[in-house]
Amino acid sequence: MEDNTNTEPTIETIGQEVDYTNYNIASADSYYPDADIVYVEGEGYKIVVHEPPYTYYLDVPDDFLLQDLTDMPKQEDVDDATEAKNRETMGIPVLSQDAYNSGFNDPYTVPAPVGIFDLEANTNYKEMASQFHEAMENSKKRITATLINDPEYVGLLTAEMYASGGDVSLAIKNLEKTDAYGAILSRLGLKQSQIDNERLQFTDNLQWQENYANYVAYYKDLAVQNYGVELPEEIANGLAELVNTGYFTKESANRQLNAILDDQSNVELDSKVLNILEGQTVAKTTYGEQRIRDLMNTYLPDSLHNSAEFDVKKLAGDLRKAGVNSKDAENAIIAKMKKMRFQFYDMYDEDIAWSTILSSKQASAKNILGIDLKSDDALLDEIIKMNDVSKEQQRLREYGLANGMQKTKDDLAKSIMSSFGSGIIPQQSFRG
């Protein structure tokens, strides 16, 4: 007669009380002989891998039972009481949540979150953990400010490492694609560029050093070319380091340089840059200021040069900010100057440059007085406002005669002599 005895539960036995001792549970082998199995109340089972000084707690899916973690016989619909009995039979340690969580106060106790990897039975996790531990310790010796010193990151990386079969490089790439990784960077105040440059520093230090030297030279040259300023060595070095470590992009460091050298910049200085500047004396750019002065001399009377609307430093800063559009910015400034001049000298067309008006009247005054009138001379301003050649000349002659101007007197004498012309009879001598 055929023996129909079946050591595994059948459909008919599901839901019935089963005596698991019939299945020799106590002698069941873990699928993870190189690791321990523990049970945490309220969370479920953990795979524990010991690699002194580290202990890795690997989460497994919440619905995993001992039969999923060992070669014990399989049964469907195992209730909590039965599963608890199995843990007792197999000697599985049971930890309260408080006891479990308190263990992570130890920096060498690392949790690997649930759902990141699929556990594979009979994997040598002990060897994998050992290799991972070695890689982490080597990294700590070679990197100063790093994710490697963050327990949460190490836990996530551990999980990814197990999922990728021990390939740490692949684990790093996979982890960087997760939201959890982004949250860690945010919490630590780090940027991915900092991490990338940090890795370059210890994987290819020669290239890292070359990049650094290039950045130093770049910011020195940029200061001279764009601002006409010699950048102190300490500041050039500081900016180069912040870019080379990934704290700044090249473009953001350029904006910080603008804030350092340009008083008219609207860029706020970063705290790290402020630290670099502490104790440093930095010359400020004056680019554009002479151009503004030239425009003022061309389009504005001296009396308007000190107007609040025409601050040389501010207007020069506007030109610098405009960059490639500086010509448009300059034209806007010129238009503003023309309108301002027209308010006070509306007897001339708005588009006539003040320098043209001024030079014309100065030439007229010199022709009559024989002297150069300064641009701020009250007499010059008087005749400019006349804008009448005949009246201007009359006023200048009156002024010249009243003030004993030699050329004015000589011109008057010549005019008188000329008025007599050939009608003057020369004196003759007679003989008796």
Phi, psi and omega in degrees: 000134183289135179279112180265012179298128182236123182280352178256148179298145176251176179304322183292335184265352181298133180090346177271155178294131183240134177271101186289346177297336176297341182257008176057050183301322184302333182260007180295142181262138176291147173288353183233068186297342179266011179217168178256160174245129174231161178240129178251123182302129179085351181238317181119199185278152175230143170264123185252121179247126181257123174218083186313136005275003184271149169231120182257125175258109183263119178291147172240162179308146185301330185269006179291137174248174178301327180292343175273342184253349181225178179267020177295157181303148183270142176214143177271155175055054176280125181277170185298319182296318180294317180296321177297320178296321179296320178299318180296317181298319182275355178073033179283122178299138178245123182246141171287162178297320179299315180296319180294312182294325181296334180295337183276003168290341176278121182297345180265002175259118191239122176273139174249113189299158182286153171083000182273330185223159173257117181293138177247127181297149174065020174279139180279081182290334178297312179294319179298315179298321179297316179295319179296315178302317180297317179296318180294317181294320177296322179294319180297327180287337188251347181239137181269289179267102190216157173295336184299338180269005180260118183302320181296316179297315180298323178296314178295320179293324177301313180299315179295325178297316177295322180294329182265017177069029177093001180277100185294320180300316177294322179299317179299314180297316181294320181295323182294347178272354186266155175294326180300322178296315178300323179294323178295314178302318180297316180297322182274353181068034182249155174248153180300325179299326177294318179296316181298315181289329177295318177296319178298324182301321182259348176267330179214072187296328179297316178294320179299316179295321178296317177300318180298312180299322179295322179292321178301310180297321182299314183286330173296313181295319181298321180297320181287312185292316186265340185232350181067030185232138173278117183278125178304146184304317183298324181286319177300317179296319181296315179296319179300319180293319181295327176284317185289337176268357177088003179294318175247149161281167178300319182292318180292326176292326175300319179293323177294323176298321177299317179294326180291316190261348185238111179295341181267005179289144176264007182278132178276134181287134176290150182301322179292326177289321177301322177295321179295322184284343184302123179083359182264144174255119185239125175289143179261148181291145174240013180305132177095340183294317178296324177298319178295318178298319178297318179295320178296319178295329181281323190243352184232141171294157180305325184296341181257000182295331182266012178298142180299337181284347184233060176284120187301313183296317181293314181295323176296322176297323177298320178296318181294319180296326182294333177058239182295342178262022184297330179295318177297320179296319179296317179298324178294321178294317179300315180300320179295320178294319179299316180295320179297313179300319183297330178299329183257338182227063183283001176283354177241148178302142184301328184277355176282124181295142178301324180299326178291315178299313184297310183297325179295315181286328175295321178295319178297317180294318180294325180297328182263320184267336182080011180228160176268121176275132178292157185298336181258014180291133182298321179298319179297317178298324180297312182287332175298314182292337176294315181048043179216110188303313183298314180293323179299313182295319178299314181296320180295320179294319178300315179297316182297316180292320181294331183253013175065035179288119188300316182296321179297317179294316180298317180296325178294316179299317179296322180295320179294314179299321182293330181292333177279324176055224184283355179288352179278123181269126180294148177294133180245156177256138179241144174257144176282000000 
